[in-house]
Amino acid sequence: MIPIKRTLDRIPGGMVIVPLFLGILINTLAPNALRIGGFTEGLFVNGVVPLFGFFFVCVGAEINLKTAKGALAKGTTMLVGKWVIGAAFGIIGYLLAGSNGLFLGLAPLAIIAAMTNSNGSMYLAITSQFGKADDRAAIGVLSLNDGPFLTMLALALFGGAGLGGGLFSFIDFVAVLVPLLLGIVLGNLDSDMKDFLTKGADAVIPFIVFALGMGINFNAIIEGGLGGIALGVLTVILTGTTLSFVFKKVGWNPIVGVAEGAVAGNAIATPAAIAAVNASFAPQVELATVQIAAAVVTSGILLPIYVSFLAKKYGSQSKTEQQPVNQDLELAES
């Protein structure tokens, strides 16, 4: 017998890092190897959305209604914190941009779009291993930063653009919450259903992150250049570290805070969406798009490594529903 599970457990975040890297490697070197249709492509390439739908049900089943307050508080803290950091850094970029419209080689539009958006899939994958039920449930609030809405809100603050209309659909928000609410209802009505569904959350995560990797290509780093790489690093360090520090100060798990540090793939489409509303941003669209693409890849690779580093620093704080986070931190720091 090969101790695969035991080996992955020895690697901090191993259930996230290893499948993710395997997916990226295969997608880069042999992108069509698993794109052969049928169940194979459905599971290993296109499985992120349905697998996460099921994952939400399992996560919802874990949640006692008493934890809902904690999920709202944590989700709001991360949402506002990440937006403030991204908007502030983006505004600085616009104010100090050179004659070419760039700040340190970065398109300010790319800065705001990347830093205010977060990779919810990566967040859930990390919190599934290091977080608690209310940490994972915070995704209901964090889904608000998907797409161009918060980027445009940041631009509106200093007259770059108006908010526009219809950029964020309430139905999209509801669509994220329905599976979660289903799990909450089932788990709170029947303890046996809670136990049954909770077991599924751990098993599905490696398949989700592998499928995420199948949407990432190392070549995006080359196309985006050093600027895109720097943007990815800055997003992880500035937003992830800051939120980790805030979480630690409040008494929450700092690893959960840093889990918001990656850039979501849907941020790649944000520059084009903004230019469609305000044509003055059109000249930045191409460069901003490739830089965000590079930032997506860079942050997707760097964040799990950073989380592994913090896991060693603070100690493993995963699956500790019996202990409050404050106690976990005291144990980790002793």
C-alpha positions as YAML, in Angstrom:
chain: A
units: angstrom
residues:
- id: 1
  name: MET
  ca: [0.00, 0.00, 0.00]
- id: 2
  name: ILE
  ca: [1.19, 3.53, -0.84]
- id: 3
  name: PRO
  ca: [0.46, 6.00, 2.01]
- id: 4
  name: ILE
  ca: [-0.91, 8.76, -0.25]
- id: 5
  name: LYS
  ca: [-3.31, 10.25, 2.30]
- id: 6
  name: ARG
  ca: [-0.77, 10.09, 5.09]
- id: 7
  name: THR
  ca: [1.86, 11.78, 2.93]
- id: 8
  name: LEU
  ca: [-0.50, 14.59, 1.91]
- id: 9
  name: ASP
  ca: [-1.45, 15.13, 5.55]
- id: 10
  name: ARG
  ca: [2.22, 15.70, 6.42]
- id: 11
  name: ILE
  ca: [2.33, 18.63, 3.97]
- id: 12
  name: PRO
  ca: [0.67, 21.77, 5.38]
- id: 13
  name: GLY
  ca: [-2.24, 22.39, 3.04]
- id: 14
  name: GLY
  ca: [-1.26, 19.27, 1.10]
- id: 15
  name: MET
  ca: [-4.81, 18.40, 0.14]
- id: 16
  name: VAL
  ca: [-4.96, 21.77, -1.61]
- id: 17
  name: ILE
  ca: [-1.42, 22.35, -2.89]
- id: 18
  name: VAL
  ca: [-0.65, 18.97, -4.45]
- id: 19
  name: PRO
  ca: [-3.86, 18.52, -6.49]
- id: 20
  name: LEU
  ca: [-3.70, 22.19, -7.56]
- id: 21
  name: PHE
  ca: [-0.14, 21.87, -8.87]
- id: 22
  name: LEU
  ca: [-0.95, 18.62, -10.63]
- id: 23
  name: GLY
  ca: [-3.87, 20.30, -12.39]
- id: 24
  name: ILE
  ca: [-1.76, 23.30, -13.43]
- id: 25
  name: LEU
  ca: [1.06, 21.04, -14.66]
- id: 26
  name: ILE
  ca: [-1.25, 18.87, -16.76]
- id: 27
  name: ASN
  ca: [-3.11, 21.89, -18.15]
- id: 28
  name: THR
  ca: [0.18, 23.52, -19.15]
- id: 29
  name: LEU
  ca: [1.98, 20.51, -20.64]
- id: 30
  name: ALA
  ca: [-0.94, 18.47, -21.98]
- id: 31
  name: PRO
  ca: [-4.11, 20.60, -21.85]
- id: 32
  name: ASN
  ca: [-6.19, 18.14, -23.89]
- id: 33
  name: ALA
  ca: [-5.17, 15.03, -21.96]
- id: 34
  name: LEU
  ca: [-8.30, 15.12, -19.80]
- id: 35
  name: ARG
  ca: [-10.51, 17.09, -22.17]
- id: 36
  name: ILE
  ca: [-11.93, 13.96, -23.78]
- id: 37
  name: GLY
  ca: [-15.57, 14.46, -22.87]
- id: 38
  name: GLY
  ca: [-17.73, 12.22, -20.75]
- id: 39
  name: PHE
  ca: [-17.29, 11.78, -17.04]
- id: 40
  name: THR
  ca: [-13.54, 12.38, -17.24]
- id: 41
  name: GLU
  ca: [-13.79, 15.94, -18.55]
- id: 42
  name: GLY
  ca: [-16.90, 16.58, -16.50]
- id: 43
  name: LEU
  ca: [-15.13, 15.72, -13.25]
- id: 44
  name: PHE
  ca: [-11.51, 16.77, -13.76]
- id: 45
  name: VAL
  ca: [-11.98, 19.86, -15.96]
- id: 46
  name: ASN
  ca: [-15.53, 21.19, -15.65]
- id: 47
  name: GLY
  ca: [-16.30, 19.95, -12.18]
- id: 48
  name: VAL
  ca: [-15.65, 23.11, -10.16]
- id: 49
  name: VAL
  ca: [-19.20, 24.51, -10.22]
- id: 50
  name: PRO
  ca: [-21.20, 21.32, -9.50]
- id: 51
  name: LEU
  ca: [-18.62, 20.04, -7.00]
- id: 52
  name: PHE
  ca: [-18.71, 23.33, -5.15]
- id: 53
  name: GLY
  ca: [-22.50, 23.22, -5.19]
- id: 54
  name: PHE
  ca: [-22.34, 19.89, -3.39]
- id: 55
  name: PHE
  ca: [-19.57, 21.20, -1.14]
- id: 56
  name: PHE
  ca: [-21.80, 24.11, -0.11]
- id: 57
  name: VAL
  ca: [-24.52, 21.68, 0.94]
- id: 58
  name: CYS
  ca: [-22.00, 19.76, 3.06]
- id: 59
  name: VAL
  ca: [-20.63, 22.95, 4.57]
- id: 60
  name: GLY
  ca: [-24.12, 24.21, 5.29]
- id: 61
  name: ALA
  ca: [-24.91, 21.01, 7.17]
- id: 62
  name: GLU
  ca: [-22.02, 21.74, 9.54]
- id: 63
  name: ILE
  ca: [-23.42, 25.11, 10.51]
- id: 64
  name: ASN
  ca: [-25.43, 25.47, 13.64]
- id: 65
  name: LEU
  ca: [-27.65, 28.51, 13.29]
- id: 66
  name: LYS
  ca: [-25.81, 30.00, 16.26]
- id: 67
  name: THR
  ca: [-22.70, 30.35, 14.05]
- id: 68
  name: ALA
  ca: [-24.46, 32.53, 11.46]
- id: 69
  name: LYS
  ca: [-23.49, 35.70, 13.32]
- id: 70
  name: GLY
  ca: [-19.82, 34.73, 13.19]
- id: 71
  name: ALA
  ca: [-19.97, 34.00, 9.45]
- id: 72
  name: LEU
  ca: [-21.48, 37.42, 8.75]
- id: 73
  name: ALA
  ca: [-18.89, 39.21, 10.89]
- id: 74
  name: LYS
  ca: [-15.92, 37.41, 9.33]
- id: 75
  name: GLY
  ca: [-17.23, 37.71, 5.77]
- id: 76
  name: THR
  ca: [-17.90, 41.42, 6.13]
- id: 77
  name: THR
  ca: [-14.46, 42.03, 7.66]
- id: 78
  name: MET
  ca: [-12.70, 40.31, 4.76]
- id: 79
  name: LEU
  ca: [-14.92, 41.88, 2.08]
- id: 80
  name: VAL
  ca: [-14.44, 45.44, 3.33]
- id: 81
  name: GLY
  ca: [-10.77, 44.96, 4.21]
- id: 82
  name: LYS
  ca: [-9.81, 43.60, 0.81]
- id: 83
  name: TRP
  ca: [-11.78, 46.29, -1.01]
- id: 84
  name: VAL
  ca: [-10.24, 49.13, 1.00]
- id: 85
  name: ILE
  ca: [-6.69, 47.86, 0.38]
- id: 86
  name: GLY
  ca: [-7.25, 47.33, -3.35]
- id: 87
  name: ALA
  ca: [-9.05, 50.63, -3.85]
- id: 88
  name: ALA
  ca: [-6.43, 52.61, -1.90]
- id: 89
  name: PHE
  ca: [-3.49, 51.07, -3.77]
- id: 90
  name: GLY
  ca: [-5.28, 51.55, -7.10]
- id: 91
  name: ILE
  ca: [-6.01, 55.20, -6.37]
- id: 92
  name: ILE
  ca: [-2.33, 55.73, -5.54]
- id: 93
  name: GLY
  ca: [-1.52, 54.11, -8.86]
- id: 94
  name: TYR
  ca: [-3.73, 56.58, -10.74]
- id: 95
  name: LEU
  ca: [-2.37, 59.58, -8.87]
- id: 96
  name: LEU
  ca: [1.29, 58.63, -9.39]
- id: 97
  name: ALA
  ca: [0.98, 57.12, -12.87]
- id: 98
  name: GLY
  ca: [3.50, 58.27, -15.45]
- id: 99
  name: SER
  ca: [2.84, 59.72, -18.89]
- id: 100
  name: ASN
  ca: [2.16, 56.20, -20.17]
- id: 101
  name: GLY
  ca: [-0.62, 55.80, -17.62]
- id: 102
  name: LEU
  ca: [1.25, 53.09, -15.70]
- id: 103
  name: PHE
  ca: [2.37, 52.94, -12.08]
- id: 104
  name: LEU
  ca: [5.54, 50.87, -11.61]
- id: 105
  name: GLY
  ca: [4.69, 49.12, -14.86]
- id: 106
  name: LEU
  ca: [1.19, 48.25, -13.70]
- id: 107
  name: ALA
  ca: [-2.10, 49.42, -15.16]
- id: 108
  name: PRO
  ca: [-3.99, 51.01, -12.23]
- id: 109
  name: LEU
  ca: [-7.17, 49.41, -13.53]
- id: 110
  name: ALA
  ca: [-5.49, 46.01, -13.18]
- id: 111
  name: ILE
  ca: [-4.47, 46.83, -9.61]
- id: 112
  name: ILE
  ca: [-8.02, 47.62, -8.50]
- id: 113
  name: ALA
  ca: [-9.63, 44.77, -10.42]
- id: 114
  name: ALA
  ca: [-7.19, 42.19, -9.06]
- id: 115
  name: MET
  ca: [-6.91, 43.33, -5.46]
- id: 116
  name: THR
  ca: [-10.61, 43.96, -4.82]
- id: 117
  name: ASN
  ca: [-11.61, 40.59, -6.24]
- id: 118
  name: SER
  ca: [-10.89, 37.32, -4.47]
- id: 119
  name: ASN
  ca: [-10.77, 33.66, -5.39]
- id: 120
  name: GLY
  ca: [-13.72, 32.17, -3.55]
- id: 121
  name: SER
  ca: [-12.81, 28.66, -4.69]
- id: 122
  name: MET
  ca: [-9.31, 28.98, -3.23]
- id: 123
  name: TYR
  ca: [-10.76, 30.48, -0.05]
- id: 124
  name: LEU
  ca: [-13.12, 27.54, 0.41]
- id: 125
  name: ALA
  ca: [-10.40, 25.01, -0.36]
- id: 126
  name: ILE
  ca: [-8.11, 26.52, 2.28]
- id: 127
  name: THR
  ca: [-10.77, 27.03, 4.93]
- id: 128
  name: SER
  ca: [-12.00, 23.48, 4.43]
- id: 129
  name: GLN
  ca: [-8.67, 22.35, 5.86]
- id: 130
  name: PHE
  ca: [-7.81, 25.15, 8.27]
- id: 131
  name: GLY
  ca: [-11.14, 26.81, 9.06]
- id: 132
  name: LYS
  ca: [-14.38, 26.16, 10.89]
- id: 133
  name: ALA
  ca: [-18.00, 26.07, 9.78]
- id: 134
  name: ASP
  ca: [-18.59, 29.80, 10.15]
- id: 135
  name: ASP
  ca: [-15.34, 30.54, 8.29]
- id: 136
  name: ARG
  ca: [-16.56, 28.59, 5.27]
- id: 137
  name: ALA
  ca: [-20.04, 30.06, 5.54]
- id: 138
  name: ALA
  ca: [-18.51, 33.54, 5.15]
- id: 139
  name: ILE
  ca: [-18.34, 32.81, 1.40]
- id: 140
  name: GLY
  ca: [-21.95, 33.98, 1.20]
- id: 141
  name: VAL
  ca: [-20.77, 37.51, 1.96]
- id: 142
  name: LEU
  ca: [-17.50, 37.26, 0.04]
- id: 143
  name: SER
  ca: [-19.33, 36.40, -3.18]
- id: 144
  name: LEU
  ca: [-20.23, 40.08, -3.37]
- id: 145
  name: ASN
  ca: [-16.76, 40.89, -4.72]
- id: 146
  name: ASP
  ca: [-17.14, 38.61, -7.74]
- id: 147
  name: GLY
  ca: [-17.12, 40.52, -11.01]
- id: 148
  name: PRO
  ca: [-16.64, 44.23, -11.73]
- id: 149
  name: PHE
  ca: [-19.05, 45.78, -9.23]
- id: 150
  name: LEU
  ca: [-16.60, 46.60, -6.42]
- id: 151
  name: THR
  ca: [-13.94, 47.64, -8.92]
- id: 152
  name: MET
  ca: [-16.33, 50.18, -10.37]
- id: 153
  name: LEU
  ca: [-17.30, 51.30, -6.89]
- id: 154
  name: ALA
  ca: [-13.65, 52.04, -6.19]
- id: 155
  name: LEU
  ca: [-13.30, 53.97, -9.45]
- id: 156
  name: ALA
  ca: [-16.45, 55.94, -8.68]
- id: 157
  name: LEU
  ca: [-14.91, 57.25, -5.45]
- id: 158
  name: PHE
  ca: [-12.55, 59.48, -7.38]
- id: 159
  name: GLY
  ca: [-14.60, 60.14, -10.46]
- id: 160
  name: GLY
  ca: [-13.11, 57.50, -12.72]
- id: 161
  name: ALA
  ca: [-16.49, 56.02, -13.62]
- id: 162
  name: GLY
  ca: [-20.08, 55.71, -12.47]
- id: 163
  name: LEU
  ca: [-21.50, 52.66, -10.82]
- id: 164
  name: GLY
  ca: [-23.60, 51.78, -13.85]
- id: 165
  name: GLY
  ca: [-26.47, 49.39, -13.55]
- id: 166
  name: GLY
  ca: [-27.00, 45.67, -13.62]
- id: 167
  name: LEU
  ca: [-23.34, 44.87, -13.02]
- id: 168
  name: PHE
  ca: [-24.13, 42.75, -10.01]
- id: 169
  name: SER
  ca: [-27.14, 40.50, -10.15]
- id: 170
  name: PHE
  ca: [-28.97, 39.73, -6.93]
- id: 171
  name: ILE
  ca: [-29.87, 36.37, -8.45]
- id: 172
  name: ASP
  ca: [-26.17, 35.53, -8.75]
- id: 173
  name: PHE
  ca: [-25.84, 36.16, -5.03]
- id: 174
  name: VAL
  ca: [-28.88, 34.01, -4.27]
- id: 175
  name: ALA
  ca: [-27.49, 31.23, -6.48]
- id: 176
  name: VAL
  ca: [-24.43, 31.01, -4.22]
- id: 177
  name: LEU
  ca: [-26.53, 30.84, -1.07]
- id: 178
  name: VAL
  ca: [-29.19, 28.27, -2.06]
- id: 179
  name: PRO
  ca: [-27.00, 25.11, -1.69]
- id: 180
  name: LEU
  ca: [-25.58, 26.51, 1.56]
- id: 181
  name: LEU
  ca: [-29.06, 27.21, 2.92]
- id: 182
  name: LEU
  ca: [-30.20, 23.72, 1.92]
- id: 183
  name: GLY
  ca: [-27.36, 22.22, 3.93]
- id: 184
  name: ILE
  ca: [-28.13, 24.46, 6.91]
- id: 185
  name: VAL
  ca: [-31.78, 23.38, 6.89]
- id: 186
  name: LEU
  ca: [-30.97, 19.67, 6.59]
- id: 187
  name: GLY
  ca: [-28.22, 19.79, 9.19]
- id: 188
  name: ASN
  ca: [-30.30, 21.66, 11.74]
- id: 189
  name: LEU
  ca: [-33.40, 19.51, 11.24]
- id: 190
  name: ASP
  ca: [-31.67, 16.14, 11.48]
- id: 191
  name: SER
  ca: [-28.39, 15.40, 13.27]
- id: 192
  name: ASP
  ca: [-28.00, 12.18, 11.27]
- id: 193
  name: MET
  ca: [-28.16, 14.16, 8.02]
- id: 194
  name: LYS
  ca: [-25.59, 16.55, 9.46]
- id: 195
  name: ASP
  ca: [-23.19, 13.69, 10.18]
- id: 196
  name: PHE
  ca: [-23.84, 12.12, 6.78]
- id: 197
  name: LEU
  ca: [-23.28, 15.30, 4.74]
- id: 198
  name: THR
  ca: [-20.34, 16.60, 6.77]
- id: 199
  name: LYS
  ca: [-18.26, 13.58, 5.72]
- id: 200
  name: GLY
  ca: [-18.54, 14.62, 2.07]
- id: 201
  name: ALA
  ca: [-16.84, 18.00, 2.47]
- id: 202
  name: ASP
  ca: [-13.33, 16.62, 3.00]
- id: 203
  name: ALA
  ca: [-13.50, 14.06, 0.20]
- id: 204
  name: VAL
  ca: [-14.54, 16.50, -2.52]
- id: 205
  name: ILE
  ca: [-11.88, 19.19, -1.94]
- id: 206
  name: PRO
  ca: [-8.93, 17.52, -3.80]
- id: 207
  name: PHE
  ca: [-11.14, 17.10, -6.87]
- id: 208
  name: ILE
  ca: [-12.26, 20.73, -6.74]
- id: 209
  name: VAL
  ca: [-8.75, 22.17, -6.53]
- id: 210
  name: PHE
  ca: [-7.50, 19.84, -9.26]
- id: 211
  name: ALA
  ca: [-10.24, 21.16, -11.55]
- id: 212
  name: LEU
  ca: [-9.19, 24.69, -10.56]
- id: 213
  name: GLY
  ca: [-5.65, 23.87, -11.64]
- id: 214
  name: MET
  ca: [-6.99, 22.70, -15.00]
- id: 215
  name: GLY
  ca: [-8.08, 26.29, -15.60]
- id: 216
  name: ILE
  ca: [-4.61, 27.75, -14.92]
- id: 217
  name: ASN
  ca: [-1.67, 27.83, -17.31]
- id: 218
  name: PHE
  ca: [1.90, 28.71, -16.36]
- id: 219
  name: ASN
  ca: [2.21, 30.57, -19.68]
- id: 220
  name: ALA
  ca: [-0.08, 33.31, -18.35]
- id: 221
  name: ILE
  ca: [2.82, 34.43, -16.17]
- id: 222
  name: ILE
  ca: [5.01, 34.94, -19.24]
- id: 223
  name: GLU
  ca: [2.32, 36.86, -21.14]
- id: 224
  name: GLY
  ca: [1.57, 39.11, -18.20]
- id: 225
  name: GLY
  ca: [5.25, 39.82, -17.63]
- id: 226
  name: LEU
  ca: [6.92, 40.89, -14.44]
- id: 227
  name: GLY
  ca: [4.14, 43.42, -13.77]
- id: 228
  name: GLY
  ca: [1.53, 40.70, -13.57]
- id: 229
  name: ILE
  ca: [3.73, 38.56, -11.36]
- id: 230
  name: ALA
  ca: [4.33, 41.53, -9.06]
- id: 231
  name: LEU
  ca: [0.59, 42.21, -8.93]
- id: 232
  name: GLY
  ca: [-0.08, 38.65, -7.84]
- id: 233
  name: VAL
  ca: [2.60, 38.81, -5.16]
- id: 234
  name: LEU
  ca: [1.37, 42.19, -3.91]
- id: 235
  name: THR
  ca: [-2.21, 40.94, -3.72]
- id: 236
  name: VAL
  ca: [-1.21, 37.98, -1.57]
- id: 237
  name: ILE
  ca: [1.14, 39.97, 0.65]
- id: 238
  name: LEU
  ca: [-0.88, 43.17, 1.06]
- id: 239
  name: THR
  ca: [-4.41, 41.81, 1.30]
- id: 240
  name: GLY
  ca: [-3.62, 38.38, 2.73]
- id: 241
  name: THR
  ca: [-1.16, 39.57, 5.38]
- id: 242
  name: THR
  ca: [-3.31, 42.51, 6.43]
- id: 243
  name: LEU
  ca: [-6.44, 40.39, 6.84]
- id: 244
  name: SER
  ca: [-4.44, 37.73, 8.65]
- id: 245
  name: PHE
  ca: [-3.19, 40.39, 11.07]
- id: 246
  name: VAL
  ca: [-6.72, 41.74, 11.59]
- id: 247
  name: PHE
  ca: [-8.10, 38.25, 12.23]
- id: 248
  name: LYS
  ca: [-5.37, 37.53, 14.76]
- id: 249
  name: LYS
  ca: [-5.99, 40.81, 16.57]
- id: 250
  name: VAL
  ca: [-9.73, 40.13, 16.78]
- id: 251
  name: GLY
  ca: [-9.10, 36.61, 18.06]
- id: 252
  name: TRP
  ca: [-10.04, 34.71, 14.91]
- id: 253
  name: ASN
  ca: [-7.97, 32.19, 12.98]
- id: 254
  name: PRO
  ca: [-5.30, 34.21, 11.07]
- id: 255
  name: ILE
  ca: [-5.02, 31.52, 8.41]
- id: 256
  name: VAL
  ca: [-8.63, 32.17, 7.42]
- id: 257
  name: GLY
  ca: [-7.83, 35.86, 6.93]
- id: 258
  name: VAL
  ca: [-4.96, 35.16, 4.57]
- id: 259
  name: ALA
  ca: [-7.14, 32.74, 2.55]
- id: 260
  name: GLU
  ca: [-8.71, 35.81, 0.89]
- id: 261
  name: GLY
  ca: [-5.37, 36.78, -0.66]
- id: 262
  name: ALA
  ca: [-5.72, 35.23, -4.13]
- id: 263
  name: VAL
  ca: [-7.07, 36.82, -7.33]
- id: 264
  name: ALA
  ca: [-10.12, 35.16, -8.90]
- id: 265
  name: GLY
  ca: [-10.12, 34.11, -12.52]
- id: 266
  name: ASN
  ca: [-13.31, 36.08, -13.16]
- id: 267
  name: ALA
  ca: [-11.33, 39.28, -12.50]
- id: 268
  name: ILE
  ca: [-9.72, 38.79, -15.93]
- id: 269
  name: ALA
  ca: [-12.96, 39.94, -17.57]
- id: 270
  name: THR
  ca: [-13.33, 43.04, -15.37]
- id: 271
  name: PRO
  ca: [-11.29, 45.52, -17.50]
- id: 272
  name: ALA
  ca: [-13.38, 44.77, -20.58]
- id: 273
  name: ALA
  ca: [-16.61, 45.11, -18.58]
- id: 274
  name: ILE
  ca: [-15.52, 48.51, -17.24]
- id: 275
  name: ALA
  ca: [-14.45, 49.75, -20.66]
- id: 276
  name: ALA
  ca: [-17.88, 48.79, -21.98]
- id: 277
  name: VAL
  ca: [-19.40, 51.22, -19.48]
- id: 278
  name: ASN
  ca: [-16.77, 53.95, -19.78]
- id: 279
  name: ALA
  ca: [-14.75, 54.01, -23.02]
- id: 280
  name: SER
  ca: [-12.00, 56.12, -21.42]
- id: 281
  name: PHE
  ca: [-10.63, 52.91, -19.90]
- id: 282
  name: ALA
  ca: [-10.38, 51.13, -23.27]
- id: 283
  name: PRO
  ca: [-6.63, 51.84, -23.81]
- id: 284
  name: GLN
  ca: [-5.80, 49.97, -20.60]
- id: 285
  name: VAL
  ca: [-7.94, 46.90, -21.27]
- id: 286
  name: GLU
  ca: [-5.41, 44.71, -23.10]
- id: 287
  name: LEU
  ca: [-2.50, 45.28, -20.72]
- id: 288
  name: ALA
  ca: [-4.72, 45.12, -17.64]
- id: 289
  name: THR
  ca: [-6.22, 41.83, -18.82]
- id: 290
  name: VAL
  ca: [-2.90, 40.02, -19.28]
- id: 291
  name: GLN
  ca: [-1.52, 41.43, -16.04]
- id: 292
  name: ILE
  ca: [-4.56, 40.20, -14.13]
- id: 293
  name: ALA
  ca: [-4.23, 36.80, -15.81]
- id: 294
  name: ALA
  ca: [-0.64, 36.58, -14.62]
- id: 295
  name: ALA
  ca: [-1.72, 37.72, -11.16]
- id: 296
  name: VAL
  ca: [-4.36, 34.97, -11.04]
- id: 297
  name: VAL
  ca: [-1.73, 32.31, -11.71]
- id: 298
  name: THR
  ca: [0.91, 33.85, -9.45]
- id: 299
  name: SER
  ca: [-1.42, 34.34, -6.49]
- id: 300
  name: GLY
  ca: [-2.96, 30.90, -7.04]
- id: 301
  name: ILE
  ca: [0.48, 29.34, -6.67]
- id: 302
  name: LEU
  ca: [1.84, 31.62, -3.95]
- id: 303
  name: LEU
  ca: [-1.15, 31.69, -1.62]
- id: 304
  name: PRO
  ca: [-1.19, 27.96, -0.72]
- id: 305
  name: ILE
  ca: [2.56, 28.17, -0.08]
- id: 306
  name: TYR
  ca: [2.04, 31.22, 2.12]
- id: 307
  name: VAL
  ca: [-0.76, 29.43, 3.95]
- id: 308
  name: SER
  ca: [1.56, 26.47, 4.54]
- id: 309
  name: PHE
  ca: [4.11, 28.84, 6.06]
- id: 310
  name: LEU
  ca: [1.50, 30.36, 8.37]
- id: 311
  name: ALA
  ca: [0.20, 26.92, 9.29]
- id: 312
  name: LYS
  ca: [3.65, 26.08, 10.62]
- id: 313
  name: LYS
  ca: [3.83, 29.43, 12.43]
- id: 314
  name: TYR
  ca: [0.44, 29.26, 14.11]
- id: 315
  name: GLY
  ca: [-0.02, 25.52, 14.21]
- id: 316
  name: SER
  ca: [-2.79, 23.52, 12.55]
- id: 317
  name: GLN
  ca: [-6.15, 25.00, 13.42]
- id: 318
  name: SER
  ca: [-8.33, 22.87, 11.17]
- id: 319
  name: LYS
  ca: [-11.42, 20.95, 12.13]
- id: 320
  name: THR
  ca: [-11.51, 22.29, 15.67]
- id: 321
  name: GLU
  ca: [-15.22, 22.85, 16.17]
- id: 322
  name: GLN
  ca: [-14.93, 21.69, 19.76]
- id: 323
  name: GLN
  ca: [-12.47, 24.49, 20.56]
- id: 324
  name: PRO
  ca: [-12.95, 28.21, 20.02]
- id: 325
  name: VAL
  ca: [-10.44, 29.88, 17.74]
- id: 326
  name: ASN
  ca: [-8.98, 31.88, 20.61]
- id: 327
  name: GLN
  ca: [-8.05, 28.68, 22.34]
- id: 328
  name: ASP
  ca: [-6.53, 27.33, 19.15]
- id: 329
  name: LEU
  ca: [-4.31, 30.40, 18.90]
- id: 330
  name: GLU
  ca: [-3.20, 30.06, 22.50]
- id: 331
  name: LEU
  ca: [-2.23, 26.46, 21.89]
- id: 332
  name: ALA
  ca: [-0.41, 27.34, 18.68]
- id: 333
  name: GLU
  ca: [1.55, 30.14, 20.29]
- id: 334
  name: SER
  ca: [2.52, 28.22, 23.42]
...
